[in-house]
Amino acid sequence: MPRPFRFGVNLLDPGPAAEWRAKCRRAEDLGYDVILVPDHLGWVAPFPALVAAAQATERPRLGTFVLNAGFCNPALLAREAATTDALTDGRLELGLGTGYVREEHERAGLPFGSPAERVDRLRATVVELERLLGSPEHRPRPVQPRIPVLIGANGDRMLRLTAGHADIAAFTGARASAASPTGLAPLTADELADRVARYHEYAAGRTEPAELNLLIQTVAVTDDPAAALAPLLERQPQLTLEQALALPIVLVGTLEEIVARVRAQRERFGFSYLTVLEPDMEAFAPVMEALRGE
């Protein structure tokens, strides 16, 4: 039996209080199950933004997508997470990742490290958070028994960490690529299937399966896919239009085509939790409506 669909929107742009509250209420009205915030310098500060989102809404859960472990001291992060969970009435979902933007670390005066060092840092953070958030000394009045943990992953070591510790396994749908002008290249369906299979290999001993999440980069309900995908093809000139349309992180076509594609991707990969970016919040709403309750 497939897991029911769940949908999140990652709100990227900071704004005045009234504007932020209105945006969060709009996400709730459209039917999003989770309101998410990223963790990049110059964007919203995650925990205050989530507390403000909770004050403006009633139903959606609230999450980080994802916190940069390199920015965080685990003990201080545990305090922030526990407090935010209390102030949001137990609606917090804690998303964690390694961080991938060297320039942000340099601006913050923090070490960036090699990929292996960043994974080790995240692993240590996750383990310490489990200890601290499970301790009455650090979380004396828990609102929910366990704050769900999401880990964003693609490489083997990250997938192994996710399999061992995450309630939600988030797949990035891209890999580092020196050949790409952006430094990242989107995964093909076959490449993503390989990553999902590797995750399941590592997670074979779990008693409770994790929820699988995919971040969708482009959504457009349209009869003109070439126009909708022009910005992506400009950033990824190695792709043809047909190859771009086939990417799992792209949902472009008629409403019926997109709905069928989302169902097919849940069947093939197991993705029941989809996240879209703020610019696509309105465009994805009819897709959610068509899939609601499945």
LUMMARKE-992936 format. One line per field, with one value per residue (C-alpha): residue in one letter; x, y, z. Coordinates in nm, 2 decimals, always signed. Each point is the difference from the previous one (the first is absolute). Example, Ala and Ser with C-alpha at 12.3 -4.5 7.8 and 13.67 -1.06 7.14 Angstrom:
REM residues 2
residu = (A, S)
X = (+1.23, +0.14)
Y = (-0.45, +0.34)
Z = (+0.78, -0.07)
END
This chain:
REM residues 294
residu = (M, P, R, P, F, R, F, G, V, N, L, L, D, P, G, P, A, A, E, W, R, A, K, C, R, R, A, E, D, L, G, Y, D, V, I, L, V, P, D, H, L, G, W, V, A, P, F, P, A, L, V, A, A, A, Q, A, T, E, R, P, R, L, G, T, F, V, L, N, A, G, F, C, N, P, A, L, L, A, R, E, A, A, T, T, D, A, L, T, D, G, R, L, E, L, G, L, G, T, G, Y, V, R, E, E, H, E, R, A, G, L, P, F, G, S, P, A, E, R, V, D, R, L, R, A, T, V, V, E, L, E, R, L, L, G, S, P, E, H, R, P, R, P, V, Q, P, R, I, P, V, L, I, G, A, N, G, D, R, M, L, R, L, T, A, G, H, A, D, I, A, A, F, T, G, A, R, A, S, A, A, S, P, T, G, L, A, P, L, T, A, D, E, L, A, D, R, V, A, R, Y, H, E, Y, A, A, G, R, T, E, P, A, E, L, N, L, L, I, Q, T, V, A, V, T, D, D, P, A, A, A, L, A, P, L, L, E, R, Q, P, Q, L, T, L, E, Q, A, L, A, L, P, I, V, L, V, G, T, L, E, E, I, V, A, R, V, R, A, Q, R, E, R, F, G, F, S, Y, L, T, V, L, E, P, D, M, E, A, F, A, P, V, M, E, A, L, R, G, E)
X = (+0.00, +0.16, +0.05, -0.25, +0.13, +0.12, +0.11, +0.23, +0.10, +0.35, -0.05, +0.31, -0.05, +0.00, -0.24, -0.18, -0.21, -0.33, +0.13, +0.15, -0.32, -0.21, +0.23, -0.02, -0.38, -0.01, +0.20, -0.24, -0.30, +0.14, +0.03, +0.37, +0.07, +0.34, +0.14, +0.38, +0.28, +0.36, +0.33, +0.21, +0.15, -0.21, -0.32, -0.24, +0.13, -0.15, -0.13, -0.15, -0.17, -0.16, -0.13, -0.15, -0.15, -0.16, -0.16, -0.16, -0.12, -0.17, +0.04, +0.34, +0.30, +0.31, +0.35, +0.36, +0.10, +0.28, +0.21, +0.37, +0.18, +0.31, -0.18, -0.12, +0.13, -0.19, -0.08, -0.13, -0.19, -0.17, -0.11, -0.13, -0.18, -0.16, -0.12, -0.13, -0.19, -0.16, -0.09, -0.15, -0.21, +0.20, -0.01, +0.37, +0.18, +0.38, +0.18, +0.38, +0.27, +0.37, +0.00, +0.14, +0.07, +0.37, -0.05, -0.26, +0.24, +0.27, -0.24, -0.09, +0.36, -0.06, +0.20, -0.15, +0.20, +0.02, -0.32, +0.11, +0.06, -0.34, -0.17, +0.19, -0.12, -0.36, +0.03, +0.13, -0.28, -0.27, +0.13, +0.03, -0.35, -0.15, +0.17, -0.09, -0.36, -0.07, +0.12, -0.24, +0.28, +0.01, -0.36, -0.20, -0.35, -0.01, -0.31, +0.05, +0.18, +0.26, +0.08, +0.00, +0.34, +0.04, +0.35, +0.07, +0.23, +0.14, +0.35, +0.05, +0.12, -0.29, -0.25, +0.14, -0.03, -0.35, -0.10, +0.12, -0.14, -0.26, -0.38, -0.01, +0.25, +0.03, +0.16, +0.17, -0.05, +0.33, +0.37, +0.32, +0.13, +0.30, -0.15, -0.31, +0.01, -0.18, +0.22, -0.30, -0.15, -0.35, -0.03, -0.17, -0.28, +0.23, +0.27, -0.26, -0.13, +0.35, +0.02, -0.34, +0.11, +0.32, -0.20, -0.23, +0.31, +0.13, -0.35, -0.08, +0.02, -0.24, -0.31, -0.19, +0.05, +0.08, -0.21, +0.17, +0.02, +0.10, +0.06, -0.16, +0.19, -0.24, -0.38, -0.21, -0.35, +0.03, -0.05, +0.34, +0.27, +0.28, -0.08, -0.04, +0.34, +0.20, +0.16, +0.10, +0.15, +0.19, +0.15, +0.06, +0.09, +0.11, -0.37, -0.25, -0.36, -0.10, +0.27, -0.11, -0.37, +0.11, +0.18, -0.17, +0.05, -0.20, -0.38, -0.10, -0.30, -0.37, -0.17, -0.09, +0.36, +0.15, -0.25, +0.08, +0.37, -0.02, -0.19, +0.25, +0.30, -0.16, -0.05, +0.36, +0.20, -0.23, -0.01, -0.32, +0.12, +0.08, +0.14, -0.03, +0.17, -0.18, -0.01, -0.20, -0.24, -0.30, +0.08, +0.01, -0.33, -0.23, +0.23, -0.04, -0.37, -0.02, +0.21, -0.15, -0.08, +0.18)
Y = (+0.00, +0.33, +0.27, +0.29, +0.31, +0.30, +0.33, +0.27, +0.35, +0.15, +0.37, +0.18, +0.38, +0.19, +0.29, +0.22, -0.18, +0.06, -0.12, -0.31, -0.09, +0.05, -0.22, -0.28, +0.03, -0.02, -0.32, -0.15, +0.11, -0.17, -0.32, -0.04, -0.25, +0.15, +0.35, -0.02, +0.25, -0.04, +0.09, +0.24, +0.34, +0.28, -0.20, -0.05, -0.10, -0.35, -0.02, +0.35, -0.04, -0.33, +0.14, +0.29, -0.25, -0.20, +0.32, +0.07, -0.36, -0.29, -0.32, -0.02, -0.16, +0.22, -0.10, +0.09, -0.10, -0.03, +0.13, +0.02, -0.20, +0.21, +0.30, -0.18, -0.09, -0.31, +0.10, +0.34, -0.15, -0.24, +0.29, +0.19, -0.31, -0.08, +0.35, +0.03, -0.33, +0.13, +0.34, -0.17, -0.24, -0.31, +0.07, +0.01, -0.23, +0.04, -0.02, -0.03, +0.00, +0.05, +0.34, +0.04, +0.37, +0.07, +0.38, +0.01, -0.17, +0.25, +0.29, -0.15, -0.06, -0.38, -0.29, -0.16, -0.32, -0.29, -0.20, -0.27, +0.25, +0.15, -0.34, -0.07, +0.33, -0.08, -0.35, +0.14, +0.26, -0.25, -0.24, +0.28, +0.14, -0.35, -0.01, +0.36, +0.01, -0.34, +0.14, +0.15, +0.24, +0.16, -0.06, +0.00, +0.05, -0.17, +0.08, -0.29, -0.32, +0.04, +0.29, -0.17, +0.03, +0.05, -0.05, +0.12, -0.25, -0.13, -0.16, -0.34, +0.12, +0.24, -0.26, -0.24, +0.28, +0.07, -0.37, -0.02, +0.32, +0.18, -0.02, +0.16, -0.07, +0.30, -0.06, +0.30, -0.11, +0.15, -0.07, +0.20, +0.05, +0.20, -0.02, +0.19, +0.38, +0.00, -0.26, -0.24, -0.23, -0.14, -0.38, -0.20, -0.23, -0.30, +0.18, +0.09, -0.36, -0.12, +0.24, -0.11, -0.36, +0.06, +0.17, -0.30, -0.23, +0.20, +0.02, -0.37, -0.05, +0.28, -0.09, +0.31, +0.11, +0.37, +0.24, +0.08, +0.36, +0.16, +0.37, +0.11, +0.28, +0.09, -0.01, +0.13, -0.09, +0.09, -0.11, +0.16, -0.19, +0.15, +0.35, -0.13, -0.18, +0.27, +0.13, -0.35, -0.08, +0.33, -0.12, -0.35, +0.03, -0.37, -0.10, -0.03, +0.10, -0.37, -0.08, +0.29, -0.11, -0.35, +0.13, -0.11, +0.35, +0.15, +0.01, +0.17, -0.07, -0.01, -0.05, -0.36, -0.07, +0.13, -0.18, -0.33, +0.07, +0.06, -0.33, -0.18, +0.13, -0.11, -0.34, -0.02, +0.18, +0.01, +0.38, +0.09, +0.33, +0.26, +0.35, +0.29, +0.34, +0.32, +0.13, -0.32, +0.01, +0.12, -0.21, -0.33, +0.06, -0.16, -0.31, -0.03, +0.04, -0.28, -0.23, +0.08, -0.30, -0.25)
Z = (+0.00, -0.10, +0.26, -0.04, -0.18, +0.20, -0.15, +0.13, -0.13, +0.07, +0.06, -0.10, +0.01, +0.33, +0.05, +0.25, +0.26, -0.17, -0.33, +0.15, +0.19, -0.31, -0.20, +0.26, +0.01, -0.38, +0.02, +0.25, -0.21, -0.31, +0.20, +0.07, +0.28, +0.09, +0.00, -0.03, +0.01, -0.13, +0.18, -0.21, +0.09, -0.13, +0.02, +0.29, +0.34, +0.04, +0.35, +0.04, -0.34, +0.10, +0.33, -0.19, -0.25, +0.29, +0.13, -0.34, -0.07, +0.17, -0.21, -0.18, +0.16, -0.01, -0.10, -0.08, -0.36, +0.09, +0.29, -0.08, +0.26, -0.05, +0.14, +0.31, +0.35, +0.09, +0.36, -0.12, -0.28, +0.23, +0.21, -0.31, -0.13, +0.34, +0.05, -0.36, +0.04, +0.32, -0.15, -0.31, +0.21, -0.12, -0.37, -0.06, -0.25, +0.02, -0.33, +0.00, -0.27, -0.04, -0.17, -0.35, -0.05, +0.08, -0.03, +0.27, +0.24, -0.08, +0.06, +0.33, +0.10, +0.03, -0.14, -0.31, -0.01, -0.25, -0.09, +0.24, +0.28, -0.06, +0.02, +0.32, +0.15, -0.09, +0.15, +0.33, +0.00, -0.06, +0.27, +0.25, -0.08, +0.06, +0.34, +0.10, -0.13, +0.17, +0.34, +0.25, +0.10, -0.35, -0.10, +0.33, -0.15, -0.34, -0.21, -0.24, +0.12, -0.27, -0.23, -0.35, -0.17, -0.37, -0.16, -0.36, -0.17, -0.33, +0.06, +0.15, +0.34, +0.03, -0.10, +0.27, +0.26, -0.12, +0.02, +0.36, +0.14, -0.21, +0.02, -0.35, -0.27, -0.23, -0.34, -0.16, -0.36, -0.10, +0.02, +0.00, -0.36, -0.12, -0.35, +0.10, +0.00, +0.34, +0.16, +0.03, -0.25, +0.04, +0.03, -0.27, +0.10, -0.02, +0.21, +0.26, +0.00, +0.08, +0.30, +0.13, -0.03, +0.19, +0.27, +0.03, +0.02, +0.30, +0.16, -0.03, +0.38, +0.09, +0.19, -0.12, -0.36, -0.05, -0.21, -0.33, -0.11, -0.33, -0.06, -0.33, -0.17, -0.28, -0.01, -0.29, -0.11, -0.37, -0.36, -0.08, +0.18, -0.21, +0.14, +0.35, +0.00, -0.18, +0.32, +0.11, -0.35, +0.02, +0.33, -0.12, -0.36, -0.02, +0.02, -0.29, +0.05, +0.00, +0.26, +0.22, -0.01, +0.12, +0.31, +0.32, +0.14, -0.28, -0.02, -0.32, -0.22, +0.01, +0.34, -0.10, -0.11, +0.32, +0.23, -0.19, +0.04, +0.37, +0.04, -0.22, +0.21, +0.32, -0.16, -0.13, +0.27, +0.31, +0.01, +0.19, +0.15, -0.26, +0.06, -0.24, +0.01, +0.08, -0.36, -0.09, +0.30, -0.20, -0.31, +0.21, +0.17, -0.26, +0.00, +0.38, -0.04, -0.25, +0.22, +0.34, +0.21, -0.22)
END
